[in-house]
Amino acid sequence: MTWRHPRRAAPAGLGLVLVALAVVLVVTDPFAGAPKPSGAPGDASQTSLTTVKRETLSSQTQVNATLGYAGAANVRVPTGTPPSAVQQAEQAIANSERMLQTARASLAADTASLANTRAAVSAAREKEAIDCEGDNAAQAAGDSSPSAEAGAGDSPASGGGSSICAGDVQTLASDDQSSSAAAMKLQSDEASVSSAQAGLASVEASASTARASLADYGPNSTFTMLPAVGQVISSGQTLYAISGRPVVLRYGSPATRVLPLGSVVFEPGPVRVTSVTPELGASVTPGPVLAVTSTRPQVKIALSAAQQSSVKVGDQVSITLPNQQTTAGVVSSVGTVAKSPASKEGGAGGGGGGGENGEEGGPTIEVDVTPSEPQAIGHLDEAPVSVSITTQSVPEALAVPVDALLALAGGGYALEVAEGGAHHLEAVTLGLFDDAEGLVQVSGSGVSAGQRVVVPST
């Protein structure tokens, strides 16, 4: 990291003096092996001593952010079936059941009729077999000719048996025709029963769907109560009302009993109303009613996509509120999809993908931060804040105040080390700068923890 201002707490003109002094120190090293001369830069009237310590140092990035609430969601009037449509579906079931009963009754009656005609056919066939046996059968066949009818008598001796046989044949033929007609009628009845059963199943399925999507509103329903923006609603309280019927908030997601759609809204916890779509008296139609959030504060950061790898879930951050008070927070999520800002002008506190959060107009990712002490946030919403994110950390680093650094004329930096009554310069290599603590990591062969070094007096 490039060093900007050694001993930044010193007055502006002191830097040139330090550089000039460093030239003299490098050339002459007046403190080597000798007591500290009076009036030198390490004189007690201008400087004091501090100790080189081992500490965990971190580097922070300051970014713009927006303070609001987590869990944004919409409360909607669901698309459902009006109660009148459910009533119509149930009436269709009743009609279909009556049709099926009628078809089944016809089937039962025609089944009995077919059994009777078949019994008559069987009896006629047996009688015909007896009456038309032997010569009677032959005579019956002859009697069917015109000449036989003209010359034959009706007396039993001259052919009475053949007349009985002929009558039996005609009866059997008539009974066969009746049986065939009854069988055809039975087939028609069976088809009617099958059709009625299919119709009943269809309307029952439609009614089941209608009941499952039964809505708590109809074509003439209106909104009769709506909440105020900013209102917090808890379980058991009314979100809004439709035609005088309250729509209640409950915690959780599964319903424990069948409820009309739109009569209850399930959310994980209390909700805070951020906007209201309809107006009082407006007709109820499927669609958004309320925009809500949870009551948990959350800070949203539009972080430069180039800095994505520098933050992770669980990182500790510091949030500076609009009143300049600070409170701690924890990174709760880091986005993985970069978004290009809509314009180069970021919204208030939103980062806008430019300024401190990244290059102007560059892609950003969303980073969410959960405040560790929500009560410190108060009731702020959509408020601009700044967040200090730790992007790098070094444990057990040799650390000194930044103001202990001396810029050498030939380049590089040194510490003025006090040992006993003598002072000398010790060249150091710089590491991580902890701007929040005003410390810098140093290393060098002659630097160790516990050494006393010179810093400007405060």
C-alpha positions in Angstrom: 0.0 0.0 0.0 1.3 3.5 -0.9 2.2 5.6 2.1 0.6 9.1 1.9 1.2 11.1 5.0 3.8 10.0 7.5 3.1 11.3 11.0 -0.2 12.6 9.7 -1.2 14.2 13.0 1.7 16.6 12.7 1.2 20.1 11.2 1.4 20.3 7.4 4.8 21.9 7.3 6.4 19.3 9.5 6.7 16.8 6.7 9.5 18.9 5.0 11.2 19.3 8.3 11.1 15.6 8.9 12.6 14.9 5.5 15.3 17.4 6.0 16.0 15.9 9.4 16.0 12.4 8.0 18.8 13.5 5.6 20.9 14.7 8.5 20.1 11.6 10.5 21.1 9.2 7.7 24.3 11.1 7.0 25.4 11.8 10.5 23.3 9.5 12.8 23.9 11.8 15.7 22.0 9.5 18.1 24.2 6.4 17.6 25.8 5.5 20.9 25.3 8.9 22.4 22.7 10.5 24.8 19.8 12.3 23.2 20.9 15.9 22.6 18.7 18.7 23.9 16.5 20.3 21.3 16.7 17.3 18.8 13.4 16.0 17.2 13.0 13.5 20.0 13.0 16.2 22.7 10.3 15.7 25.3 8.8 19.1 24.5 8.0 17.9 21.0 7.9 14.2 21.1 7.0 11.3 23.4 7.6 7.5 23.4 5.4 4.6 22.5 5.9 0.9 22.4 6.1 -1.5 19.5 3.4 -4.0 20.0 2.0 -7.2 18.5 -1.6 -6.6 17.5 -4.2 -7.8 15.0 -4.4 -5.1 12.3 -7.1 -4.8 9.7 -7.8 -2.6 6.7 -11.2 -1.1 6.1 -13.1 0.1 3.1 -15.7 2.8 3.6 -18.8 2.4 1.4 -22.2 4.1 1.1 -25.3 2.1 2.0 -29.0 2.3 2.7 -30.6 1.4 6.0 -34.0 -0.2 5.8 -35.7 -3.5 6.7 -35.2 -7.1 5.6 -37.7 -9.4 4.0 -39.5 -7.3 1.4 -42.7 -9.0 0.1 -46.1 -8.3 -1.4 -49.4 -9.2 0.1 -51.8 -10.1 -2.7 -55.4 -10.9 -3.2 -55.2 -14.4 -4.7 -56.9 -15.6 -7.8 -59.7 -17.8 -6.6 -63.2 -19.0 -7.3 -66.1 -16.8 -6.1 -68.6 -18.5 -3.6 -71.3 -18.3 -6.2 -69.3 -20.4 -8.6 -68.8 -23.0 -5.9 -72.6 -23.1 -5.3 -73.2 -23.6 -9.0 -70.7 -26.5 -9.0 -72.4 -28.1 -6.1 -75.8 -27.7 -7.8 -74.4 -29.4 -10.9 -73.4 -32.4 -8.7 -77.0 -32.7 -7.4 -78.4 -32.6 -11.0 -75.9 -35.2 -12.2 -76.7 -37.5 -9.2 -80.4 -37.3 -10.1 -79.6 -38.2 -13.8 -77.6 -41.2 -12.6 -80.4 -42.4 -10.3 -82.9 -42.2 -13.2 -80.6 -44.1 -15.6 -80.0 -46.8 -12.9 -83.7 -47.1 -12.3 -84.4 -47.6 -16.1 -81.6 -50.1 -16.2 -83.0 -52.1 -13.3 -86.6 -52.1 -14.8 -85.3 -53.1 -18.3 -83.1 -55.8 -16.8 -86.2 -57.4 -15.2 -88.2 -57.0 -18.5 -85.4 -58.8 -20.4 -85.4 -61.6 -17.9 -89.2 -62.0 -18.3 -89.0 -62.1 -22.1 -86.2 -64.6 -22.1 -88.2 -66.8 -19.7 -91.2 -66.5 -22.2 -88.9 -67.5 -25.1 -87.7 -70.5 -23.2 -91.2 -71.6 -22.4 -92.4 -71.1 -26.0 -89.4 -73.0 -27.3 -90.2 -76.0 -25.0 -93.9 -76.0 -26.0 -93.0 -75.7 -29.7 -90.6 -78.6 -29.4 -93.4 -80.8 -27.9 -96.3 -79.7 -30.2 -94.2 -79.8 -33.4 -92.6 -83.2 -32.8 -92.7 -85.9 -35.5 -95.6 -85.8 -38.1 -97.0 -82.6 -36.6 -93.8 -80.8 -37.6 -94.0 -82.1 -41.1 -97.7 -81.2 -41.3 -97.1 -77.8 -39.9 -94.6 -77.3 -42.6 -97.1 -78.4 -45.3 -99.9 -76.3 -43.8 -97.9 -73.2 -44.5 -98.5 -73.6 -48.3 -101.6 -72.0 -50.0 -102.9 -75.3 -51.3 -102.8 -76.9 -47.9 -104.8 -74.0 -46.4 -107.4 -74.3 -49.1 -108.0 -78.1 -48.8 -107.4 -78.8 -45.2 -110.0 -79.0 -42.5 -109.9 -77.8 -39.0 -110.9 -80.9 -37.3 -108.4 -82.6 -35.0 -108.6 -85.7 -37.1 -107.7 -83.9 -40.2 -104.8 -81.7 -38.8 -105.6 -80.0 -35.5 -102.1 -80.9 -34.1 -100.5 -79.0 -37.0 -102.4 -75.8 -36.1 -101.1 -75.9 -32.5 -97.6 -76.4 -33.8 -97.9 -73.4 -36.1 -99.2 -71.2 -33.3 -96.3 -72.2 -31.2 -93.9 -71.3 -34.0 -95.5 -67.9 -34.3 -95.4 -67.3 -30.5 -91.8 -68.3 -30.3 -90.9 -65.9 -33.1 -92.8 -63.0 -31.4 -91.1 -63.7 -28.1 -87.7 -63.8 -29.8 -88.4 -60.3 -31.2 -89.5 -59.0 -27.8 -86.3 -60.4 -26.2 -84.1 -58.9 -28.8 -85.8 -55.5 -28.3 -85.4 -55.8 -24.5 -81.7 -56.6 -24.9 -81.2 -53.6 -27.1 -83.0 -51.4 -24.6 -80.8 -52.8 -21.8 -77.7 -51.9 -23.8 -79.0 -48.3 -24.2 -79.7 -48.1 -20.4 -76.2 -49.3 -19.6 -74.7 -46.6 -21.9 -76.9 -44.0 -20.2 -75.7 -45.2 -16.7 -72.1 -45.0 -17.9 -72.6 -41.5 -19.3 -74.3 -40.3 -16.1 -71.5 -41.7 -14.0 -68.8 -40.0 -16.2 -70.8 -36.7 -16.0 -71.1 -37.0 -12.2 -67.3 -37.6 -11.9 -66.6 -34.6 -14.0 -68.8 -32.2 -12.1 -67.4 -33.6 -8.8 -63.9 -32.9 -10.0 -64.9 -29.4 -11.0 -66.5 -28.8 -7.6 -63.4 -30.1 -5.8 -61.2 -27.7 -7.7 -63.7 -24.9 -7.0 -63.8 -25.7 -3.3 -60.0 -25.8 -3.2 -59.7 -22.3 -4.7 -62.7 -20.9 -2.9 -62.0 -17.1 -2.4 -63.2 -15.0 0.4 -64.5 -12.4 -2.0 -66.9 -12.1 -4.9 -67.6 -9.9 -7.9 -69.2 -7.2 -5.8 -66.6 -7.2 -2.9 -64.8 -4.0 -1.9 -61.9 -3.0 0.3 -63.4 -1.6 3.6 -60.3 -1.2 5.7 -56.6 -0.6 4.7 -53.6 -0.1 7.0 -51.4 3.0 7.1 -47.9 3.1 5.7 -45.4 2.4 8.5 -47.9 0.4 10.5 -46.5 -2.8 12.2 -49.0 -5.7 12.2 -48.5 -8.8 14.3 -50.1 -12.3 14.4 -53.9 -12.2 14.9 -54.2 -8.6 13.8 -56.0 -7.4 10.7 -54.0 -6.6 7.5 -57.1 -5.2 5.6 -60.8 -6.0 5.3 -62.9 -7.1 2.3 -66.6 -6.2 2.6 -66.3 -6.0 6.3 -64.5 -9.3 6.7 -61.0 -9.0 8.2 -58.0 -10.6 6.5 -55.8 -11.7 9.4 -52.1 -12.2 9.7 -50.8 -15.5 11.0 -47.2 -16.6 11.5 -45.9 -19.6 9.5 -46.6 -21.1 6.1 -48.9 -24.3 6.3 -52.6 -23.9 7.1 -53.9 -26.2 9.8 -57.4 -26.3 8.3 -59.2 -25.4 5.0 -59.7 -21.7 4.7 -61.1 -19.6 1.9 -58.3 -18.0 -0.2 -57.6 -14.5 0.9 -59.1 -14.8 4.4 -55.7 -15.4 6.1 -52.1 -14.3 5.2 -49.2 -16.3 6.5 -45.8 -14.6 7.1 -42.7 -15.7 9.2 -43.3 -12.9 11.7 -44.6 -9.3 12.2 -44.7 -7.2 9.1 -44.2 -3.5 8.5 -46.4 -1.9 5.8 -44.4 0.1 3.2 -47.0 0.9 0.6 -50.8 0.3 0.0 -52.0 -0.3 -3.6 -55.8 0.0 -3.6 -58.0 2.7 -2.1 -60.9 2.3 0.3 -64.0 1.3 -1.5 -62.2 0.0 -4.6 -63.5 -3.3 -6.1 -61.5 -6.4 -5.0 -59.6 -8.1 -7.9 -56.7 -10.5 -7.8 -53.4 -8.6 -7.4 -51.1 -6.7 -5.0 -52.7 -5.0 -1.9 -49.8 -4.3 0.4 -46.0 -4.1 0.2 -44.5 -5.2 3.5 -41.1 -6.0 5.1 -40.1 -7.7 8.3 -39.3 -5.6 11.3 -35.7 -6.6 11.2 -33.3 -3.7 10.3 -31.0 -4.4 7.4 -28.3 -2.3 5.6 -28.0 -2.8 1.8 -24.7 -2.0 0.1 -24.1 -1.7 -3.6 -20.5 -2.8 -3.5 -18.2 -2.7 -6.4 -18.0 -6.1 -8.0 -14.2 -5.8 -8.0 -14.4 -6.0 -4.2 -16.6 -9.1 -4.0 -13.7 -11.3 -2.9 -12.8 -8.9 0.0 -16.0 -9.6 1.9 -17.7 -12.7 3.1 -20.7 -13.7 5.2 -19.9 -13.3 8.9 -17.5 -10.4 8.5 -17.8 -7.7 11.2 -18.5 -4.1 10.0 -19.1 -0.7 11.6 -22.2 1.3 10.6 -22.1 5.1 10.8 -25.7 6.4 11.2 -27.0 9.7 10.0 -26.5 11.2 13.5 -22.8 10.1 13.2 -23.2 7.5 15.9 -21.7 4.1 15.0 -23.0 0.6 15.7 -21.7 -2.8 14.9 -23.1 -5.2 12.2 -22.4 -8.5 10.5 -22.4 -9.3 6.8 -25.4 -11.6 6.3 -25.3 -12.1 2.5 -23.0 -11.4 -0.4 -24.5 -11.3 -3.9 -23.1 -13.4 -6.7 -24.7 -11.6 -9.7 -23.2 -8.3 -10.7 -25.7 -5.5 -11.7 -25.0 -2.5 -13.8 -26.5 0.7 -12.3 -29.4 2.3 -14.1 -27.6 5.6 -14.3 -24.3 7.2 -13.2 -26.1 9.2 -10.5 -26.5 6.9 -7.4 -29.4 7.4 -5.1 -28.9 8.9 -1.6 -26.8 6.5 0.4 -27.3 3.8 -2.2 -23.8 3.9 -3.6 -25.1 3.9 -7.2 -22.1 1.8 -8.2 -19.8 4.8 -8.1 -18.1 7.1 -5.6 -16.6 5.3 -2.7 -18.2 2.0 -3.6 -16.5 1.5 -7.0 -15.7 3.0 -10.3 -18.3 5.4 -11.7 -20.9 3.4 -13.5 -19.2 0.1 -12.8 -21.1 -3.2 -11.9 -22.0 -3.8 -8.3 -23.1 -6.6 -6.1 -25.6 -6.4 -3.3 -24.2 -7.0 0.2 -26.6 -7.2 3.1 -25.6 -6.3 6.7 -27.6 -7.2 9.8 -27.1 -4.6 12.7 -25.9 -6.4 15.8 -27.9 -4.0 18.0 -31.2 -3.3 16.2 -32.4 -1.0 19.0 -29.5 1.4 18.1 -31.1 1.9 14.6 -34.4 3.3 16.0 -37.1 3.6 13.3 -35.0 4.8 10.4 -36.0 3.6 7.0 -34.4 4.2 3.6 -31.8 6.3 5.4 -28.3 6.9 4.0 -25.5 5.4 6.1 -21.9 4.5 5.6 -20.3 1.1 6.4 -16.7 0.3 7.2 -15.9 -3.1 5.8 -12.8 -5.0 6.9 -11.2 -6.1 3.7 -7.8 -7.5 5.0 -6.5 -8.6 8.4 -3.1 -9.6 9.8 -2.9 -11.3 13.2 0.1 -10.8 15.6 1.6 -8.0 13.4 4.3 -5.7 14.8 2.4 -2.4 15.0 3.3 1.2 15.7 1.3 4.4 15.3 1.5 5.8 11.8 2.9 9.0 13.2 6.0 7.1 14.3 7.2 6.7 10.7 10.0 8.9 9.4 10.4 9.3 5.6 14.0 8.8 4.6 15.6 11.1 2.0 16.7 8.1 -0.1 13.4 6.5 0.1 11.7 4.2 2.6 10.9 4.7 6.2 12.5 4.3 9.6 11.6 4.4 13.3 13.5 6.5 15.8 14.2 3.9 18.5 15.1 4.9 22.0 17.3 2.5 23.9 18.6 3.6 27.3 19.7 7.2 26.9 20.5 6.9 23.2 18.3 7.2 20.0 19.0 5.7 16.6 17.1 5.1 13.3 15.9 1.7 12.4 14.8 1.1 8.8 11.5 -0.7 8.4 9.3 -2.2 5.7 5.6 -1.2 5.8 2.8 -3.7 5.7 -0.9 -3.3 6.4 -2.4 0.1 7.4 -5.2 0.0 10.0 -6.8 3.4 9.4 -9.4 2.9 12.1 -6.8 2.5 14.8 -4.1 4.7 13.3 -1.6 1.9 13.2 0.7 0.4 10.6 2.4 -3.0 10.3 6.3 -2.7 10.3 9.0 -5.3 10.0 12.8 -5.2 9.9 15.8 -7.0 11.3 16.3 -4.5 14.1 12.6 -4.1 15.1 11.0 -6.2 17.8 8.0 -6.0 20.2 8.6 -4.0 23.3 10.9 -1.5 21.7 10.3 2.2 22.5 10.0 4.5 19.6 9.5 8.3 19.2 6.2 9.8 18.2 5.0 13.4 18.0 3.5 14.7 21.2 -0.2 15.2 21.2 
